[in-house]
Amino acid sequence: MATNPVSNNKHSPYRFSVEQYYRMAEVGLLAPDARTELIEGEICDMPPIGCRHAATVSWLHRQLVKAVGDRAVVFEQSPLRLSRHTEPQPDLMLLRPRRDRYCEAHPTARDTLLVIEVSDSTWLYDREVKMPLYAAYGVREAWLVDVGVKTLNCYGAPHGGAFVEQELIQPPRPLVVPSLDIHIDLTRLFNFGDYSIS
């Protein structure tokens, strides 16, 4: 049932809404353990999470929480409602605090301060599909971490469906989240395996 949004087919595929997507899961058309996301109305498979991917997401989560404290909310691999037909699941989101603590509705682009995608086997898809998608819906800032070649790409200033600002950070260094004016230390992003937990 899952499809690929990067298609050369000339026909226009049926676009599922978020409501239909959730209903399909409720009635069992999507397996309970299926890893999918809705991209412009198409149900897309998400690959299994490898060890390095999982460890990097966990380390980044810890760094974000330490840096922002109560000034923002950190979500990991949770839905981001971008439109009636689009609900990706970024690896990490830095969100503005909201009164309902996101219990009543998933975050939207207006809630996001930063979106992070960690990539090992999905770098091309994340760069060519996910990053333009975030820009098109007004996500302020996005980072793309490639654990394979150990690079960090930072995207910002969305305008006209694209990020105007793009920067390759290599090697990683402390970075500022402009919307919060805080520094997040990423110097050990690709060699955190030998750090001591205090």
Solvent accessible surface area in square Angstrom, and as a share of the most:
residue,aa,sasa,rsa
1,M,132,0.59
2,A,35,0.27
3,T,70,0.41
4,N,93,0.48
5,P,35,0.22
6,V,98,0.57
7,S,64,0.41
8,N,154,0.79
9,N,100,0.51
10,K,204,0.87
11,H,117,0.52
12,S,105,0.68
13,P,64,0.41
14,Y,143,0.54
15,R,112,0.41
16,F,54,0.22
17,S,2,0.02
18,V,1,0.01
19,E,101,0.45
20,Q,72,0.32
21,Y,19,0.07
22,Y,80,0.31
23,R,142,0.52
24,M,17,0.08
25,A,52,0.40
26,E,123,0.55
27,V,77,0.44
28,G,54,0.52
29,L,106,0.53
30,L,18,0.09
31,A,56,0.44
32,P,144,0.91
33,D,120,0.62
34,A,45,0.35
35,R,82,0.30
36,T,12,0.07
37,E,3,0.02
38,L,0,0.00
39,I,1,0.01
40,E,69,0.31
41,G,0,0.00
42,E,28,0.12
43,I,2,0.01
44,C,4,0.03
45,D,102,0.53
46,M,34,0.15
47,P,59,0.37
48,P,123,0.77
49,I,64,0.33
50,G,33,0.32
51,C,120,0.72
52,R,97,0.35
53,H,20,0.09
54,A,46,0.36
55,A,42,0.33
56,T,1,0.00
57,V,1,0.00
58,S,65,0.42
59,W,15,0.05
60,L,1,0.01
61,H,50,0.22
62,R,79,0.29
63,Q,19,0.09
64,L,1,0.00
65,V,72,0.41
66,K,127,0.54
67,A,33,0.26
68,V,4,0.02
69,G,46,0.44
70,D,144,0.74
71,R,128,0.47
72,A,7,0.06
73,V,48,0.28
74,V,21,0.12
75,F,50,0.21
76,E,66,0.30
77,Q,55,0.25
78,S,25,0.16
79,P,28,0.18
80,L,0,0.00
81,R,73,0.27
82,L,20,0.10
83,S,34,0.22
84,R,153,0.56
85,H,34,0.15
86,T,0,0.00
87,E,4,0.02
88,P,0,0.00
89,Q,48,0.21
90,P,0,0.00
91,D,10,0.05
92,L,0,0.00
93,M,1,0.00
94,L,1,0.00
95,L,0,0.00
96,R,90,0.33
97,P,71,0.45
98,R,49,0.18
99,R,242,0.88
100,D,35,0.18
101,R,194,0.71
102,Y,18,0.07
103,C,115,0.69
104,E,147,0.66
105,A,57,0.44
106,H,60,0.27
107,P,0,0.00
108,T,51,0.29
109,A,14,0.11
110,R,200,0.73
111,D,3,0.02
112,T,0,0.00
113,L,9,0.05
114,L,1,0.00
115,V,0,0.00
116,I,1,0.00
117,E,7,0.03
118,V,1,0.01
119,S,0,0.00
120,D,61,0.32
121,S,92,0.60
122,T,27,0.16
123,W,74,0.26
124,L,109,0.54
125,Y,56,0.21
126,D,7,0.03
127,R,91,0.33
128,E,90,0.40
129,V,22,0.13
130,K,6,0.03
131,M,4,0.02
132,P,56,0.35
133,L,12,0.06
134,Y,0,0.00
135,A,4,0.03
136,A,64,0.49
137,Y,66,0.25
138,G,39,0.37
139,V,0,0.00
140,R,108,0.39
141,E,24,0.11
142,A,0,0.00
143,W,1,0.00
144,L,0,0.00
145,V,0,0.00
146,D,10,0.05
147,V,12,0.07
148,G,56,0.54
149,V,97,0.56
150,K,105,0.45
151,T,17,0.10
152,L,0,0.00
153,N,28,0.14
154,C,17,0.10
155,Y,16,0.06
156,G,9,0.09
157,A,45,0.35
158,P,43,0.27
159,H,142,0.64
160,G,81,0.77
161,G,37,0.35
162,A,53,0.41
163,F,12,0.05
164,V,102,0.58
165,E,108,0.49
166,Q,124,0.55
167,E,88,0.39
168,L,99,0.49
169,I,1,0.01
170,Q,105,0.47
171,P,107,0.67
172,P,18,0.11
173,R,107,0.39
174,P,62,0.39
175,L,17,0.09
176,V,57,0.33
177,V,0,0.00
178,P,96,0.60
179,S,51,0.33
180,L,21,0.11
181,D,110,0.57
182,I,15,0.08
183,H,119,0.53
184,I,0,0.00
185,D,70,0.36
186,L,1,0.00
187,T,66,0.39
188,R,98,0.36
189,L,0,0.00
190,F,22,0.09
191,N,88,0.45
192,F,14,0.06
193,G,66,0.63
194,D,113,0.58
195,Y,59,0.23
196,S,101,0.65
197,I,136,0.69
198,S,140,0.90
